[in-house]
Amino acid sequence: MAGAKSIVDAEYLKQIEGARKELHNLLKNKQFAPIVLRLAFHDAGTYDAKAKTGGANGSIRNELNSPANNGIKVAVDFCEQVKTKFPKVTYADLYQLAGMIAVEVTGGPIIPFIPGRPDAPKQQDGGALPNPNGDAQHLKDVFYRMGLNDRDIVVLSGSHSLGRANKDRSGFDGPFTQDPFKFDNSYFVELRKGDSPGLVKFPTDKVLADDPSFRQYVQLYAKDEKAFFAHYAESHKKMSELGFNPPKLPVKA
């Protein structure tokens, strides 16, 4: 994205810091963490690596009529209270920062954040996110389009440790793990168990444990939460920068 460096000055960094603190404070009760994380994924997940369109550009606020984005207005409205206090912060930066903090406050890894994402001027919903009823090839088609790889697919699926499925969004109903407000490796532990009473597994979850190119990572993350956190932080950062050419030196938020 052109102009990524031009919006980041001392005042912008001051507002980013203010937004970070406000988001930490608001997300402490964890209730909104899962939907805010979903917002970050859905804003970035429209990226097309070949066409260089979509990505983490804040345009999701104009795409709430899409069935794939059912329920996300709650997160957009949640973030708006922060945007009002720190108006210089772009929606693109705000949504990605909020998603990272949602992971952090629920016990997950700290994800490096580089500010400077400009907002898209209009709707940019050019690429669909995975259909929960899809198979392994469907997952690969969607994530490869974004420029992500097999490890990214599996480790980012671990974000399902937070939140629950809702009938009006996916056709499924129920949590993915025993504690839907704790970010840990329990998603992968549950995948290895197979079906569990009271817990939801999408077909796109189940294929991770079945497909040879995915299974190795499921096994690793189920056994080693430290590896999961390290790889998740890398892949989440990559996802959060789809369509964004960040400055070389990171600014911790």
C-alpha positions in Angstrom: 0.0 0.0 0.0 1.4 3.3 -1.0 1.7 6.0 1.7 2.2 3.5 4.6 5.0 5.5 6.1 3.5 9.0 5.6 0.8 8.6 8.2 3.1 7.6 11.0 4.5 10.5 12.9 5.0 11.3 16.6 1.4 12.3 17.1 0.2 9.1 15.3 2.4 7.0 17.5 1.1 8.8 20.6 -2.5 7.9 19.6 -1.6 4.3 18.8 -0.2 4.0 22.3 -3.4 5.6 23.7 -5.5 3.2 21.7 -3.5 0.2 22.9 -4.0 1.1 26.5 -7.7 1.7 25.9 -8.2 -1.6 24.2 -6.4 -3.4 27.0 -8.7 -1.8 29.5 -11.8 -2.5 27.5 -10.9 -6.1 26.7 -10.0 -7.1 30.3 -13.3 -8.7 30.9 -12.6 -10.9 27.8 -16.3 -11.0 26.7 -15.5 -9.2 23.4 -12.1 -10.8 22.8 -13.4 -13.6 20.4 -15.5 -11.4 18.2 -12.7 -8.7 18.1 -10.2 -11.4 17.0 -12.7 -12.5 14.3 -13.0 -8.9 13.1 -9.2 -8.7 12.6 -9.2 -12.0 10.7 -12.1 -11.0 8.4 -10.6 -7.6 7.6 -7.3 -9.1 6.6 -8.6 -12.3 5.0 -9.9 -10.8 1.8 -6.3 -10.4 0.5 -5.5 -11.7 -3.0 -1.7 -12.0 -3.3 -1.8 -12.1 -7.1 -4.1 -9.2 -7.7 -2.7 -7.3 -4.7 -6.2 -6.4 -3.6 -8.0 -6.5 -0.2 -6.2 -7.2 3.0 -5.9 -5.4 6.3 -7.3 -2.1 5.2 -10.3 -1.4 7.5 -12.8 -1.9 4.7 -14.8 -4.5 6.6 -16.8 -1.8 8.3 -18.4 -1.3 4.8 -18.9 -5.0 4.2 -21.1 -6.0 7.1 -24.0 -7.0 4.8 -21.9 -10.0 3.6 -23.3 -13.2 5.2 -19.7 -14.2 6.0 -19.5 -11.2 8.3 -22.6 -11.8 10.3 -22.1 -10.7 13.9 -19.0 -8.6 13.2 -20.9 -5.3 13.6 -20.6 -6.0 17.4 -16.8 -5.8 17.1 -16.9 -2.8 14.7 -19.1 -0.9 17.2 -16.8 -2.0 20.1 -13.8 -0.5 18.3 -15.6 2.7 17.4 -15.5 3.8 21.0 -11.7 3.7 20.8 -11.7 5.4 17.3 -13.7 8.3 18.8 -11.0 8.9 21.4 -8.1 8.4 19.1 -9.4 9.6 15.7 -6.0 9.7 13.9 -5.6 5.9 14.2 -6.8 4.3 11.0 -9.5 1.7 11.1 -7.0 -0.7 9.5 -4.5 -0.3 12.3 -7.2 -0.2 15.0 -8.8 -3.5 14.0 -5.5 -5.3 13.8 -4.2 -3.9 17.0 -7.5 -4.9 18.7 -7.2 -8.5 17.4 -3.6 -8.8 18.8 -4.6 -7.5 22.2 -7.6 -9.8 22.2 -5.1 -12.7 22.0 -2.8 -11.2 24.6 -5.5 -10.5 27.3 -6.9 -14.1 27.0 -3.5 -15.6 27.7 -2.0 -15.9 24.3 1.3 -14.6 22.9 2.3 -10.9 22.5 2.2 -10.2 18.7 4.5 -7.5 17.3 2.6 -4.6 15.9 3.8 -2.2 13.2 1.5 0.8 12.6 0.8 2.6 9.4 -2.0 0.7 7.5 -4.0 3.2 5.5 -7.7 2.8 5.2 -9.2 1.7 1.9 -11.4 4.4 0.4 -14.3 1.9 -0.3 -15.5 -1.7 0.0 -12.7 -4.2 -0.7 -14.4 -7.5 -0.1 -12.7 -9.3 -3.0 -11.8 -12.6 -1.4 -13.9 -15.0 0.6 -12.9 -16.6 3.9 -13.1 -20.4 4.4 -16.5 -22.1 4.3 -16.7 -24.1 7.6 -18.1 -27.1 5.6 -15.0 -27.1 3.2 -12.4 -29.8 2.8 -8.6 -29.6 3.0 -8.3 -28.4 -0.6 -10.8 -25.6 0.1 -8.7 -24.4 3.0 -5.5 -24.5 0.9 -7.2 -22.6 -2.0 -8.4 -19.8 0.3 -5.2 -19.4 2.3 -2.8 -19.9 -0.6 -4.7 -17.0 -2.3 -3.7 -14.8 0.6 -0.1 -15.9 0.2 -0.1 -18.1 3.4 1.2 -21.7 3.7 0.2 -24.9 5.4 1.7 -24.1 8.7 -0.1 -20.7 8.7 -3.4 -22.5 8.0 -3.1 -24.8 10.9 -1.6 -22.4 13.5 -4.1 -19.7 12.7 -6.9 -22.2 13.0 -5.8 -22.4 16.6 -7.6 -19.0 17.1 -10.7 -21.2 17.5 -9.5 -21.7 21.1 -11.4 -18.5 21.6 -15.1 -18.1 21.1 -17.9 -20.3 19.9 -19.8 -21.2 16.7 -23.2 -19.5 16.2 -26.1 -20.8 14.1 -26.6 -17.5 12.3 -23.0 -17.3 11.2 -21.9 -20.9 10.5 -24.8 -23.2 10.9 -23.1 -24.7 14.0 -23.7 -23.9 17.6 -21.4 -24.3 20.6 -17.8 -23.7 21.8 -14.8 -25.2 20.2 -13.0 -25.7 23.6 -13.9 -26.1 27.2 -12.9 -22.5 28.0 -13.9 -20.2 25.1 -12.2 -17.2 26.7 -8.8 -18.7 27.2 -6.2 -18.6 24.4 -4.2 -21.8 24.6 -3.4 -25.0 22.7 -6.6 -26.8 23.8 -8.1 -26.5 20.3 -5.4 -28.9 19.0 -5.8 -31.2 22.0 -9.5 -31.5 21.3 -8.8 -32.1 17.6 -6.7 -35.1 18.4 -9.5 -36.5 20.7 -12.0 -36.5 17.9 -15.6 -35.6 18.6 -16.3 -34.5 22.1 -19.8 -33.9 23.7 -20.8 -30.3 23.8 -17.9 -29.1 21.6 -18.1 -28.0 18.0 -15.7 -29.1 15.2 -16.2 -27.7 11.8 -15.4 -29.9 8.8 -12.6 -27.5 8.2 -11.3 -28.2 11.7 -11.5 -32.0 11.4 -9.5 -32.0 8.1 -6.5 -30.5 10.0 -6.2 -33.7 11.9 -6.7 -35.9 8.8 -4.8 -34.3 6.0 -1.1 -35.3 5.9 0.2 -31.8 5.2 -1.7 -30.4 8.2 -1.6 -33.3 10.7 2.1 -32.8 11.7 1.4 -29.3 13.0 -1.7 -30.4 14.9 0.3 -33.1 16.6 3.1 -30.6 17.4 0.8 -27.9 18.8 -1.2 -30.4 20.9 2.0 -31.4 22.6 3.9 -28.2 22.7 2.0 -25.0 23.6 5.2 -23.0 23.5 5.8 -23.9 19.8 2.1 -23.1 19.1 2.5 -19.6 20.7 5.7 -18.9 18.8 4.4 -20.0 15.4 1.0 -18.3 16.0 2.6 -14.9 16.8 4.6 -15.2 13.5 1.6 -16.2 11.4 -0.8 -13.7 13.0 1.6 -10.9 12.4 1.9 -12.0 8.7 -1.9 -12.2 8.4 -2.2 -8.7 10.0 0.1 -7.2 7.4 -1.6 -8.7 4.3 -1.7 -5.9 1.7 0.5 -3.7 3.9 4.2 -2.8 3.3 5.4 -1.9 6.8 8.4 0.1 7.7 11.4 -2.1 8.5 11.8 -1.2 12.1 8.9 -2.4 14.3 7.2 -0.1 16.8 5.9 -2.0 19.8 2.4 -1.3 20.7 
